[in-house]
Amino acid sequence: MHAGPIGRQAGNLRHVSAHRQTGREFKARISSTDPVYTAEILEPFQGAEVILNVNRPVLLFDDVVIRIENVDLATAKIHATLAGKEDEQ
């Protein structure tokens, strides 16, 4: 069975203590806007996919800064909020 992007990113985060990432900000790119917003972290966990809570308009493929809110290793899901757009930083 293929783990998929969420499974891979959970494995990457596990090696650096996933819960220590809560509250940290990362550069990301919007990868989906329908039905939920998701973003792909660009560094340091390239390819990690997060479920994103947005508080302002963003478009597909916008470069943004996200803040990790919750890492759930049991379900292999990362939840984050939009901290800003890359061009605003």
PDB file of N, CA, C and O in Angstrom:
ATOM      1  N   MET A   1       0.842  -1.181   0.000  1.00  0.00           N
ATOM      2  CA  MET A   1       0.000   0.000   0.000  1.00  0.00           C
ATOM      3  C   MET A   1       0.884   1.240   0.000  1.00  0.00           C
ATOM      4  O   MET A   1       1.831   1.325   0.782  1.00  0.00           O
ATOM      5  N   HIS A   2       0.589   2.187  -0.856  1.00  0.00           N
ATOM      6  CA  HIS A   2       1.356   3.413  -1.001  1.00  0.00           C
ATOM      7  C   HIS A   2       0.939   4.407   0.080  1.00  0.00           C
ATOM      8  O   HIS A   2      -0.251   4.651   0.280  1.00  0.00           O
ATOM      9  N   ALA A   3       1.922   4.979   0.777  1.00  0.00           N
ATOM     10  CA  ALA A   3       1.633   5.883   1.889  1.00  0.00           C
ATOM     11  C   ALA A   3       1.083   7.216   1.430  1.00  0.00           C
ATOM     12  O   ALA A   3       0.340   7.853   2.177  1.00  0.00           O
ATOM     13  N   GLY A   4       1.422   7.669   0.216  1.00  0.00           N
ATOM     14  CA  GLY A   4       0.949   8.957  -0.272  1.00  0.00           C
ATOM     15  C   GLY A   4       1.689  10.103   0.394  1.00  0.00           C
ATOM     16  O   GLY A   4       2.496   9.882   1.296  1.00  0.00           O
ATOM     17  N   PRO A   5       1.417  11.343  -0.052  1.00  0.00           N
ATOM     18  CA  PRO A   5       2.172  12.491   0.447  1.00  0.00           C
ATOM     19  C   PRO A   5       1.975  12.749   1.934  1.00  0.00           C
ATOM     20  O   PRO A   5       2.919  13.154   2.612  1.00  0.00           O
ATOM     21  N   ILE A   6       0.780  12.525   2.456  1.00  0.00           N
ATOM     22  CA  ILE A   6       0.569  12.794   3.868  1.00  0.00           C
ATOM     23  C   ILE A   6       1.336  11.789   4.711  1.00  0.00           C
ATOM     24  O   ILE A   6       1.906  12.158   5.738  1.00  0.00           O
ATOM     25  N   GLY A   7       1.363  10.545   4.307  1.00  0.00           N
ATOM     26  CA  GLY A   7       2.130   9.538   5.028  1.00  0.00           C
ATOM     27  C   GLY A   7       3.615   9.831   5.007  1.00  0.00           C
ATOM     28  O   GLY A   7       4.292   9.656   6.020  1.00  0.00           O
ATOM     29  N   ARG A   8       4.135  10.275   3.871  1.00  0.00           N
ATOM     30  CA  ARG A   8       5.558  10.608   3.779  1.00  0.00           C
ATOM     31  C   ARG A   8       5.890  11.779   4.675  1.00  0.00           C
ATOM     32  O   ARG A   8       6.899  11.748   5.380  1.00  0.00           O
ATOM     33  N   GLN A   9       5.052  12.827   4.665  1.00  0.00           N
ATOM     34  CA  GLN A   9       5.372  13.998   5.460  1.00  0.00           C
ATOM     35  C   GLN A   9       5.287  13.679   6.930  1.00  0.00           C
ATOM     36  O   GLN A   9       6.069  14.223   7.709  1.00  0.00           O
ATOM     37  N   ALA A  10       4.384  12.831   7.344  1.00  0.00           N
ATOM     38  CA  ALA A  10       4.312  12.453   8.755  1.00  0.00           C
ATOM     39  C   ALA A  10       5.593  11.745   9.164  1.00  0.00           C
ATOM     40  O   ALA A  10       6.090  11.954  10.271  1.00  0.00           O
ATOM     41  N   GLY A  11       6.135  10.907   8.280  1.00  0.00           N
ATOM     42  CA  GLY A  11       7.397  10.235   8.575  1.00  0.00           C
ATOM     43  C   GLY A  11       8.532  11.226   8.717  1.00  0.00           C
ATOM     44  O   GLY A  11       9.360  11.089   9.617  1.00  0.00           O
ATOM     45  N   ASN A  12       8.589  12.225   7.844  1.00  0.00           N
ATOM     46  CA  ASN A  12       9.631  13.245   7.929  1.00  0.00           C
ATOM     47  C   ASN A  12       9.525  14.019   9.231  1.00  0.00           C
ATOM     48  O   ASN A  12      10.534  14.251   9.897  1.00  0.00           O
ATOM     49  N   LEU A  13       8.325  14.418   9.602  1.00  0.00           N
ATOM     50  CA  LEU A  13       8.151  15.198  10.816  1.00  0.00           C
ATOM     51  C   LEU A  13       8.468  14.383  12.059  1.00  0.00           C
ATOM     52  O   LEU A  13       8.951  14.933  13.049  1.00  0.00           O
ATOM     53  N   ARG A  14       8.212  13.112  12.025  1.00  0.00           N
ATOM     54  CA  ARG A  14       8.467  12.265  13.186  1.00  0.00           C
ATOM     55  C   ARG A  14       9.945  12.312  13.561  1.00  0.00           C
ATOM     56  O   ARG A  14      10.287  12.268  14.743  1.00  0.00           O
ATOM     57  N   HIS A  15      10.812  12.399  12.576  1.00  0.00           N
ATOM     58  CA  HIS A  15      12.248  12.399  12.837  1.00  0.00           C
ATOM     59  C   HIS A  15      12.718  13.677  13.518  1.00  0.00           C
ATOM     60  O   HIS A  15      13.794  13.683  14.115  1.00  0.00           O
ATOM     61  N   VAL A  16      11.965  14.736  13.450  1.00  0.00           N
ATOM     62  CA  VAL A  16      12.382  16.001  14.067  1.00  0.00           C
ATOM     63  C   VAL A  16      11.415  16.399  15.173  1.00  0.00           C
ATOM     64  O   VAL A  16      11.253  17.583  15.468  1.00  0.00           O
ATOM     65  N   SER A  17      10.777  15.411  15.781  1.00  0.00           N
ATOM     66  CA  SER A  17       9.830  15.629  16.863  1.00  0.00           C
ATOM     67  C   SER A  17       8.670  16.498  16.393  1.00  0.00           C
ATOM     68  O   SER A  17       8.709  17.724  16.497  1.00  0.00           O
ATOM     69  N   ALA A  18       7.663  15.856  15.886  1.00  0.00           N
ATOM     70  CA  ALA A  18       6.526  16.522  15.255  1.00  0.00           C
ATOM     71  C   ALA A  18       5.913  17.607  16.117  1.00  0.00           C
ATOM     72  O   ALA A  18       5.578  18.679  15.613  1.00  0.00           O
ATOM     73  N   HIS A  19       5.764  17.357  17.370  1.00  0.00           N
ATOM     74  CA  HIS A  19       5.088  18.343  18.211  1.00  0.00           C
ATOM     75  C   HIS A  19       5.913  19.606  18.422  1.00  0.00           C
ATOM     76  O   HIS A  19       5.362  20.651  18.769  1.00  0.00           O
ATOM     77  N   ARG A  20       7.211  19.527  18.221  1.00  0.00           N
ATOM     78  CA  ARG A  20       8.044  20.735  18.302  1.00  0.00           C
ATOM     79  C   ARG A  20       7.795  21.662  17.127  1.00  0.00           C
ATOM     80  O   ARG A  20       8.197  22.825  17.176  1.00  0.00           O
ATOM     81  N   GLN A  21       7.144  21.186  16.070  1.00  0.00           N
ATOM     82  CA  GLN A  21       6.873  22.021  14.901  1.00  0.00           C
ATOM     83  C   GLN A  21       5.651  22.917  15.104  1.00  0.00           C
ATOM     84  O   GLN A  21       5.466  23.877  14.356  1.00  0.00           O
ATOM     85  N   THR A  22       4.819  22.622  16.096  1.00  0.00           N
ATOM     86  CA  THR A  22       3.627  23.419  16.354  1.00  0.00           C
ATOM     87  C   THR A  22       4.034  24.856  16.653  1.00  0.00           C
ATOM     88  O   THR A  22       4.902  25.118  17.485  1.00  0.00           O
ATOM     89  N   GLY A  23       3.377  25.788  15.945  1.00  0.00           N
ATOM     90  CA  GLY A  23       3.670  27.206  16.113  1.00  0.00           C
ATOM     91  C   GLY A  23       4.742  27.736  15.174  1.00  0.00           C
ATOM     92  O   GLY A  23       4.883  28.950  15.026  1.00  0.00           O
ATOM     93  N   ARG A  24       5.498  26.855  14.541  1.00  0.00           N
ATOM     94  CA  ARG A  24       6.544  27.298  13.614  1.00  0.00           C
ATOM     95  C   ARG A  24       5.943  27.696  12.276  1.00  0.00           C
ATOM     96  O   ARG A  24       4.887  27.197  11.886  1.00  0.00           O
ATOM     97  N   GLU A  25       6.618  28.591  11.581  1.00  0.00           N
ATOM     98  CA  GLU A  25       6.175  29.050  10.268  1.00  0.00           C
ATOM     99  C   GLU A  25       7.092  28.503   9.185  1.00  0.00           C
ATOM    100  O   GLU A  25       8.303  28.371   9.365  1.00  0.00           O
ATOM    101  N   PHE A  26       6.461  28.186   8.041  1.00  0.00           N
ATOM    102  CA  PHE A  26       7.180  27.625   6.906  1.00  0.00           C
ATOM    103  C   PHE A  26       6.669  28.247   5.615  1.00  0.00           C
ATOM    104  O   PHE A  26       5.507  28.641   5.516  1.00  0.00           O
ATOM    105  N   LYS A  27       7.557  28.329   4.625  1.00  0.00           N
ATOM    106  CA  LYS A  27       7.146  28.734   3.284  1.00  0.00           C
ATOM    107  C   LYS A  27       6.416  27.575   2.638  1.00  0.00           C
ATOM    108  O   LYS A  27       6.820  26.420   2.777  1.00  0.00           O
ATOM    109  N   ALA A  28       5.331  27.888   1.925  1.00  0.00           N
ATOM    110  CA  ALA A  28       4.527  26.842   1.287  1.00  0.00           C
ATOM    111  C   ALA A  28       3.898  27.390   0.014  1.00  0.00           C
ATOM    112  O   ALA A  28       3.953  28.589  -0.255  1.00  0.00           O
ATOM    113  N   ARG A  29       3.299  26.496  -0.763  1.00  0.00           N
ATOM    114  CA  ARG A  29       2.600  26.882  -1.996  1.00  0.00           C
ATOM    115  C   ARG A  29       1.217  26.236  -1.957  1.00  0.00           C
ATOM    116  O   ARG A  29       1.085  25.047  -1.667  1.00  0.00           O
ATOM    117  N   ILE A  30       0.189  27.033  -2.254  1.00  0.00           N
ATOM    118  CA  ILE A  30      -1.181  26.530  -2.273  1.00  0.00           C
ATOM    119  C   ILE A  30      -1.276  25.457  -3.353  1.00  0.00           C
ATOM    120  O   ILE A  30      -0.941  25.701  -4.512  1.00  0.00           O
ATOM    121  N   SER A  31      -1.740  24.257  -2.962  1.00  0.00           N
ATOM    122  CA  SER A  31      -1.812  23.146  -3.912  1.00  0.00           C
ATOM    123  C   SER A  31      -3.246  22.731  -4.225  1.00  0.00           C
ATOM    124  O   SER A  31      -3.473  21.992  -5.183  1.00  0.00           O
ATOM    125  N   SER A  32      -4.214  23.187  -3.440  1.00  0.00           N
ATOM    126  CA  SER A  32      -5.622  22.886  -3.703  1.00  0.00           C
ATOM    127  C   SER A  32      -6.485  23.932  -3.008  1.00  0.00           C
ATOM    128  O   SER A  32      -6.166  24.400  -1.915  1.00  0.00           O
ATOM    129  N   THR A  33      -7.579  24.285  -3.663  1.00  0.00           N
ATOM    130  CA  THR A  33      -8.524  25.228  -3.062  1.00  0.00           C
ATOM    131  C   THR A  33      -9.936  24.667  -3.015  1.00  0.00           C
ATOM    132  O   THR A  33     -10.850  25.334  -2.530  1.00  0.00           O
ATOM    133  N   ASP A  34     -10.126  23.449  -3.512  1.00  0.00           N
ATOM    134  CA  ASP A  34     -11.467  22.883  -3.577  1.00  0.00           C
ATOM    135  C   ASP A  34     -11.397  21.377  -3.380  1.00  0.00           C
ATOM    136  O   ASP A  34     -10.678  20.730  -4.141  1.00  0.00           O
ATOM    137  N   PRO A  35     -12.058  20.791  -2.460  1.00  0.00           N
ATOM    138  CA  PRO A  35     -13.046  21.378  -1.551  1.00  0.00           C
ATOM    139  C   PRO A  35     -12.417  22.001  -0.310  1.00  0.00           C
ATOM    140  O   PRO A  35     -13.048  22.838   0.335  1.00  0.00           O
ATOM    141  N   VAL A  36     -11.192  21.616   0.043  1.00  0.00           N
ATOM    142  CA  VAL A  36     -10.499  22.248   1.168  1.00  0.00           C
ATOM    143  C   VAL A  36      -9.193  22.841   0.668  1.00  0.00           C
ATOM    144  O   VAL A  36      -8.650  22.416  -0.352  1.00  0.00           O
ATOM    145  N   TYR A  37      -8.704  23.821   1.395  1.00  0.00           N
ATOM    146  CA  TYR A  37      -7.415  24.413   1.048  1.00  0.00           C
ATOM    147  C   TYR A  37      -6.300  23.515   1.581  1.00  0.00           C
ATOM    148  O   TYR A  37      -6.324  23.087   2.735  1.00  0.00           O
ATOM    149  N   THR A  38      -5.330  23.241   0.721  1.00  0.00           N
ATOM    150  CA  THR A  38      -4.131  22.537   1.143  1.00  0.00           C
ATOM    151  C   THR A  38      -2.926  23.283   0.593  1.00  0.00           C
ATOM    152  O   THR A  38      -3.022  24.006  -0.399  1.00  0.00           O
ATOM    153  N   ALA A  39      -1.796  23.095   1.251  1.00  0.00           N
ATOM    154  CA  ALA A  39      -0.555  23.713   0.812  1.00  0.00           C
ATOM    155  C   ALA A  39       0.560  22.698   0.937  1.00  0.00           C
ATOM    156  O   ALA A  39       0.531  21.823   1.802  1.00  0.00           O
ATOM    157  N   GLU A  40       1.542  22.829   0.061  1.00  0.00           N
ATOM    158  CA  GLU A  40       2.730  21.975   0.090  1.00  0.00           C
ATOM    159  C   GLU A  40       3.874  22.785   0.678  1.00  0.00           C
ATOM    160  O   GLU A  40       4.217  23.848   0.161  1.00  0.00           O
ATOM    161  N   ILE A  41       4.464  22.287   1.759  1.00  0.00           N
ATOM    162  CA  ILE A  41       5.588  22.977   2.368  1.00  0.00           C
ATOM    163  C   ILE A  41       6.776  22.912   1.418  1.00  0.00           C
ATOM    164  O   ILE A  41       7.089  21.853   0.874  1.00  0.00           O
ATOM    165  N   LEU A  42       7.437  24.052   1.220  1.00  0.00           N
ATOM    166  CA  LEU A  42       8.569  24.119   0.291  1.00  0.00           C
ATOM    167  C   LEU A  42       9.894  23.808   0.974  1.00  0.00           C
ATOM    168  O   LEU A  42      10.794  23.239   0.356  1.00  0.00           O
ATOM    169  N   GLU A  43      10.019  24.177   2.239  1.00  0.00           N
ATOM    170  CA  GLU A  43      11.242  23.894   2.984  1.00  0.00           C
ATOM    171  C   GLU A  43      10.924  23.922   4.461  1.00  0.00           C
ATOM    172  O   GLU A  43      10.038  24.698   4.821  1.00  0.00           O
ATOM    173  N   PRO A  44      11.511  23.205   5.324  1.00  0.00           N
ATOM    174  CA  PRO A  44      12.556  22.226   5.080  1.00  0.00           C
ATOM    175  C   PRO A  44      12.016  20.843   4.745  1.00  0.00           C
ATOM    176  O   PRO A  44      12.796  19.948   4.420  1.00  0.00           O
ATOM    177  N   PHE A  45      10.685  20.641   4.816  1.00  0.00           N
ATOM    178  CA  PHE A  45      10.061  19.344   4.540  1.00  0.00           C
ATOM    179  C   PHE A  45       9.426  19.383   3.164  1.00  0.00           C
ATOM    180  O   PHE A  45       8.204  19.291   3.054  1.00  0.00           O
ATOM    181  N   GLN A  46      10.207  19.515   2.132  1.00  0.00           N
ATOM    182  CA  GLN A  46       9.675  19.674   0.792  1.00  0.00           C
ATOM    183  C   GLN A  46       8.706  18.548   0.458  1.00  0.00           C
ATOM    184  O   GLN A  46       9.028  17.367   0.583  1.00  0.00           O
ATOM    185  N   GLY A  47       7.516  18.944   0.030  1.00  0.00           N
ATOM    186  CA  GLY A  47       6.510  17.978  -0.356  1.00  0.00           C
ATOM    187  C   GLY A  47       5.505  17.654   0.727  1.00  0.00           C
ATOM    188  O   GLY A  47       4.498  17.004   0.449  1.00  0.00           O
ATOM    189  N   ALA A  48       5.749  18.089   1.959  1.00  0.00           N
ATOM    190  CA  ALA A  48       4.790  17.831   3.035  1.00  0.00           C
ATOM    191  C   ALA A  48       3.500  18.592   2.736  1.00  0.00           C
ATOM    192  O   ALA A  48       3.529  19.795   2.476  1.00  0.00           O
ATOM    193  N   GLU A  49       2.381  17.895   2.773  1.00  0.00           N
ATOM    194  CA  GLU A  49       1.078  18.479   2.455  1.00  0.00           C
ATOM    195  C   GLU A  49       0.346  18.783   3.759  1.00  0.00           C
ATOM    196  O   GLU A  49       0.281  17.938   4.652  1.00  0.00           O
ATOM    197  N   VAL A  50      -0.206  19.993   3.867  1.00  0.00           N
ATOM    198  CA  VAL A  50      -0.924  20.391   5.076  1.00  0.00           C
ATOM    199  C   VAL A  50      -2.338  20.839   4.723  1.00  0.00           C
ATOM    200  O   VAL A  50      -2.586  21.370   3.640  1.00  0.00           O
ATOM    201  N   ILE A  51      -3.245  20.618   5.643  1.00  0.00           N
ATOM    202  CA  ILE A  51      -4.614  21.128   5.519  1.00  0.00           C
ATOM    203  C   ILE A  51      -4.576  22.542   6.071  1.00  0.00           C
ATOM    204  O   ILE A  51      -4.091  22.768   7.180  1.00  0.00           O
ATOM    205  N   LEU A  52      -5.085  23.491   5.304  1.00  0.00           N
ATOM    206  CA  LEU A  52      -4.878  24.905   5.598  1.00  0.00           C
ATOM    207  C   LEU A  52      -6.166  25.623   5.932  1.00  0.00           C
ATOM    208  O   LEU A  52      -7.156  25.509   5.209  1.00  0.00           O
ATOM    209  N   ASN A  53      -6.154  26.364   7.028  1.00  0.00           N
ATOM    210  CA  ASN A  53      -7.246  27.243   7.405  1.00  0.00           C
ATOM    211  C   ASN A  53      -6.870  28.647   6.919  1.00  0.00           C
ATOM    212  O   ASN A  53      -5.890  29.227   7.386  1.00  0.00           O
ATOM    213  N   VAL A  54      -7.649  29.187   5.983  1.00  0.00           N
ATOM    214  CA  VAL A  54      -7.318  30.495   5.408  1.00  0.00           C
ATOM    215  C   VAL A  54      -8.236  31.571   5.968  1.00  0.00           C
ATOM    216  O   VAL A  54      -9.411  31.328   6.241  1.00  0.00           O
ATOM    217  N   ASN A  55      -7.673  32.772   6.133  1.00  0.00           N
ATOM    218  CA  ASN A  55      -8.423  33.894   6.662  1.00  0.00           C
ATOM    219  C   ASN A  55      -8.441  35.083   5.704  1.00  0.00           C
ATOM    220  O   ASN A  55      -8.862  36.182   6.065  1.00  0.00           O
ATOM    221  N   ARG A  56      -7.982  34.846   4.491  1.00  0.00           N
ATOM    222  CA  ARG A  56      -7.993  35.863   3.433  1.00  0.00           C
ATOM    223  C   ARG A  56      -7.915  35.144   2.096  1.00  0.00           C
ATOM    224  O   ARG A  56      -7.539  33.973   2.045  1.00  0.00           O
ATOM    225  N   PRO A  57      -8.261  35.823   1.021  1.00  0.00           N
ATOM    226  CA  PRO A  57      -8.260  35.154  -0.281  1.00  0.00           C
ATOM    227  C   PRO A  57      -6.856  34.722  -0.719  1.00  0.00           C
ATOM    228  O   PRO A  57      -5.896  35.488  -0.628  1.00  0.00           O
ATOM    229  N   VAL A  58      -6.765  33.502  -1.187  1.00  0.00           N
ATOM    230  CA  VAL A  58      -5.537  32.996  -1.802  1.00  0.00           C
ATOM    231  C   VAL A  58      -5.927  32.221  -3.054  1.00  0.00           C
ATOM    232  O   VAL A  58      -7.035  31.695  -3.163  1.00  0.00           O
ATOM    233  N   LEU A  59      -5.004  32.166  -3.980  1.00  0.00           N
ATOM    234  CA  LEU A  59      -5.239  31.471  -5.245  1.00  0.00           C
ATOM    235  C   LEU A  59      -4.362  30.237  -5.333  1.00  0.00           C
ATOM    236  O   LEU A  59      -3.339  30.133  -4.657  1.00  0.00           O
ATOM    237  N   LEU A  60      -4.774  29.316  -6.168  1.00  0.00           N
ATOM    238  CA  LEU A  60      -3.986  28.133  -6.435  1.00  0.00           C
ATOM    239  C   LEU A  60      -2.580  28.540  -6.863  1.00  0.00           C
ATOM    240  O   LEU A  60      -2.419  29.426  -7.702  1.00  0.00           O
ATOM    241  N   PHE A  61      -1.583  27.908  -6.302  1.00  0.00           N
ATOM    242  CA  PHE A  61      -0.153  28.123  -6.570  1.00  0.00           C
ATOM    243  C   PHE A  61       0.411  29.416  -5.975  1.00  0.00           C
ATOM    244  O   PHE A  61       1.555  29.764  -6.264  1.00  0.00           O
ATOM    245  N   ASP A  62      -0.358  30.140  -5.151  1.00  0.00           N
ATOM    246  CA  ASP A  62       0.206  31.282  -4.436  1.00  0.00           C
ATOM    247  C   ASP A  62       1.284  30.794  -3.481  1.00  0.00           C
ATOM    248  O   ASP A  62       1.141  29.741  -2.859  1.00  0.00           O
ATOM    249  N   ASP A  63       2.361  31.561  -3.368  1.00  0.00           N
ATOM    250  CA  ASP A  63       3.387  31.279  -2.357  1.00  0.00           C
ATOM    251  C   ASP A  63       2.966  31.976  -1.075  1.00  0.00           C
ATOM    252  O   ASP A  63       2.670  33.171  -1.073  1.00  0.00           O
ATOM    253  N   VAL A  64       2.942  31.222   0.011  1.00  0.00           N
ATOM    254  CA  VAL A  64       2.430  31.720   1.282  1.00  0.00           C
ATOM    255  C   VAL A  64       3.364  31.308   2.418  1.00  0.00           C
ATOM    256  O   VAL A  64       4.294  30.522   2.237  1.00  0.00           O
ATOM    257  N   VAL A  65       3.083  31.864   3.589  1.00  0.00           N
ATOM    258  CA  VAL A  65       3.739  31.440   4.822  1.00  0.00           C
ATOM    259  C   VAL A  65       2.640  30.846   5.692  1.00  0.00           C
ATOM    260  O   VAL A  65       1.599  31.465   5.907  1.00  0.00           O
ATOM    261  N   ILE A  66       2.885  29.636   6.189  1.00  0.00           N
ATOM    262  CA  ILE A  66       1.893  28.953   7.015  1.00  0.00           C
ATOM    263  C   ILE A  66       2.443  28.749   8.422  1.00  0.00           C
ATOM    264  O   ILE A  66       3.655  28.686   8.625  1.00  0.00           O
ATOM    265  N   ARG A  67       1.537  28.646   9.387  1.00  0.00           N
ATOM    266  CA  ARG A  67       1.901  28.370  10.776  1.00  0.00           C
ATOM    267  C   ARG A  67       1.287  27.029  11.172  1.00  0.00           C
ATOM    268  O   ARG A  67       0.071  26.856  11.091  1.00  0.00           O
ATOM    269  N   ILE A  68       2.115  26.087  11.595  1.00  0.00           N
ATOM    270  CA  ILE A  68       1.640  24.767  11.998  1.00  0.00           C
ATOM    271  C   ILE A  68       0.829  24.899  13.288  1.00  0.00           C
ATOM    272  O   ILE A  68       1.306  25.449  14.281  1.00  0.00           O
ATOM    273  N   GLU A  69      -0.397  24.389  13.256  1.00  0.00           N
ATOM    274  CA  GLU A  69      -1.278  24.444  14.423  1.00  0.00           C
ATOM    275  C   GLU A  69      -1.380  23.103  15.133  1.00  0.00           C
ATOM    276  O   GLU A  69      -1.476  23.051  16.360  1.00  0.00           O
ATOM    277  N   ASN A  70      -1.360  22.009  14.359  1.00  0.00           N
ATOM    278  CA  ASN A  70      -1.557  20.695  14.951  1.00  0.00           C
ATOM    279  C   ASN A  70      -0.938  19.637  14.045  1.00  0.00           C
ATOM    280  O   ASN A  70      -1.123  19.660  12.828  1.00  0.00           O
ATOM    281  N   VAL A  71      -0.212  18.721  14.645  1.00  0.00           N
ATOM    282  CA  VAL A  71       0.341  17.575  13.937  1.00  0.00           C
ATOM    283  C   VAL A  71      -0.231  16.330  14.597  1.00  0.00           C
ATOM    284  O   VAL A  71       0.015  16.078  15.776  1.00  0.00           O
ATOM    285  N   ASP A  72      -0.989  15.558  13.842  1.00  0.00           N
ATOM    286  CA  ASP A  72      -1.601  14.349  14.378  1.00  0.00           C
ATOM    287  C   ASP A  72      -0.970  13.140  13.702  1.00  0.00           C
ATOM    288  O   ASP A  72      -1.343  12.781  12.585  1.00  0.00           O
ATOM    289  N   LEU A  73      -0.022  12.520  14.376  1.00  0.00           N
ATOM    290  CA  LEU A  73       0.671  11.373  13.792  1.00  0.00           C
ATOM    291  C   LEU A  73      -0.237  10.165  13.653  1.00  0.00           C
ATOM    292  O   LEU A  73      -0.026   9.332  12.772  1.00  0.00           O
ATOM    293  N   ALA A  74      -1.242  10.058  14.509  1.00  0.00           N
ATOM    294  CA  ALA A  74      -2.161   8.913  14.435  1.00  0.00           C
ATOM    295  C   ALA A  74      -2.936   8.907  13.126  1.00  0.00           C
ATOM    296  O   ALA A  74      -3.193   7.841  12.566  1.00  0.00           O
ATOM    297  N   THR A  75      -3.314  10.088  12.629  1.00  0.00           N
ATOM    298  CA  THR A  75      -4.054  10.174  11.370  1.00  0.00           C
ATOM    299  C   THR A  75      -3.179  10.663  10.226  1.00  0.00           C
ATOM    300  O   THR A  75      -3.646  10.769   9.092  1.00  0.00           O
ATOM    301  N   ALA A  76      -1.909  10.962  10.512  1.00  0.00           N
ATOM    302  CA  ALA A  76      -0.956  11.457   9.513  1.00  0.00           C
ATOM    303  C   ALA A  76      -1.455  12.733   8.850  1.00  0.00           C
ATOM    304  O   ALA A  76      -1.365  12.885   7.632  1.00  0.00           O
ATOM    305  N   LYS A  77      -1.986  13.658   9.664  1.00  0.00           N
ATOM    306  CA  LYS A  77      -2.474  14.936   9.132  1.00  0.00           C
ATOM    307  C   LYS A  77      -1.804  16.095   9.855  1.00  0.00           C
ATOM    308  O   LYS A  77      -1.574  16.061  11.064  1.00  0.00           O
ATOM    309  N   ILE A  78      -1.501  17.118   9.072  1.00  0.00           N
ATOM    310  CA  ILE A  78      -0.938  18.354   9.607  1.00  0.00           C
ATOM    311  C   ILE A  78      -1.938  19.462   9.303  1.00  0.00           C
ATOM    312  O   ILE A  78      -2.381  19.607   8.164  1.00  0.00           O
ATOM    313  N   HIS A  79      -2.292  20.240  10.315  1.00  0.00           N
ATOM    314  CA  HIS A  79      -3.194  21.367  10.150  1.00  0.00           C
ATOM    315  C   HIS A  79      -2.407  22.654  10.378  1.00  0.00           C
ATOM    316  O   HIS A  79      -1.577  22.736  11.283  1.00  0.00           O
ATOM    317  N   ALA A  80      -2.679  23.657   9.544  1.00  0.00           N
ATOM    318  CA  ALA A  80      -1.960  24.922   9.641  1.00  0.00           C
ATOM    319  C   ALA A  80      -2.900  26.077   9.320  1.00  0.00           C
ATOM    320  O   ALA A  80      -3.971  25.885   8.745  1.00  0.00           O
ATOM    321  N   THR A  81      -2.480  27.275   9.703  1.00  0.00           N
ATOM    322  CA  THR A  81      -3.214  28.483   9.337  1.00  0.00           C
ATOM    323  C   THR A  81      -2.327  29.340   8.446  1.00  0.00           C
ATOM    324  O   THR A  81      -1.100  29.240   8.476  1.00  0.00           O
ATOM    325  N   LEU A  82      -2.961  30.166   7.670  1.00  0.00           N
ATOM    326  CA  LEU A  82      -2.258  31.081   6.788  1.00  0.00           C
ATOM    327  C   LEU A  82      -1.692  32.224   7.618  1.00  0.00           C
ATOM    328  O   LEU A  82      -2.443  32.953   8.267  1.00  0.00           O
ATOM    329  N   ALA A  83      -0.376  32.383   7.602  1.00  0.00           N
ATOM    330  CA  ALA A  83       0.272  33.468   8.342  1.00  0.00           C
ATOM    331  C   ALA A  83       0.484  34.690   7.457  1.00  0.00           C
ATOM    332  O   ALA A  83       0.636  35.801   7.964  1.00  0.00           O
ATOM    333  N   GLY A  84       0.496  34.496   6.143  1.00  0.00           N
ATOM    334  CA  GLY A  84       0.679  35.607   5.213  1.00  0.00           C
ATOM    335  C   GLY A  84       1.015  35.084   3.833  1.00  0.00           C
ATOM    336  O   GLY A  84       1.272  33.898   3.626  1.00  0.00           O
ATOM    337  N   LYS A  85       1.003  36.016   2.900  1.00  0.00           N
ATOM    338  CA  LYS A  85       1.428  35.686   1.539  1.00  0.00           C
ATOM    339  C   LYS A  85       2.912  36.008   1.419  1.00  0.00           C
ATOM    340  O   LYS A  85       3.405  36.946   2.046  1.00  0.00           O
ATOM    341  N   GLU A  86       3.605  35.241   0.626  1.00  0.00           N
ATOM    342  CA  GLU A  86       5.053  35.415   0.480  1.00  0.00           C
ATOM    343  C   GLU A  86       5.399  36.822   0.008  1.00  0.00           C
ATOM    344  O   GLU A  86       6.408  37.378   0.441  1.00  0.00           O
ATOM    345  N   ASP A  87       4.591  37.409  -0.866  1.00  0.00           N
ATOM    346  CA  ASP A  87       4.898  38.755  -1.369  1.00  0.00           C
ATOM    347  C   ASP A  87       4.622  39.838  -0.335  1.00  0.00           C
ATOM    348  O   ASP A  87       4.983  40.993  -0.559  1.00  0.00           O
ATOM    349  N   GLU A  88       3.987  39.503   0.801  1.00  0.00           N
ATOM    350  CA  GLU A  88       3.734  40.461   1.883  1.00  0.00           C
ATOM    351  C   GLU A  88       4.853  40.447   2.913  1.00  0.00           C
ATOM    352  O   GLU A  88       4.949  41.361   3.731  1.00  0.00           O
ATOM    353  N   GLN A  89       5.693  39.431   2.883  1.00  0.00           N
ATOM    354  CA  GLN A  89       6.733  39.263   3.910  1.00  0.00           C
ATOM    355  C   GLN A  89       7.901  40.195   3.662  1.00  0.00           C
ATOM    356  O   GLN A  89       8.867  40.192   4.425  1.00  0.00           O
TER     357      GLN A  89
END
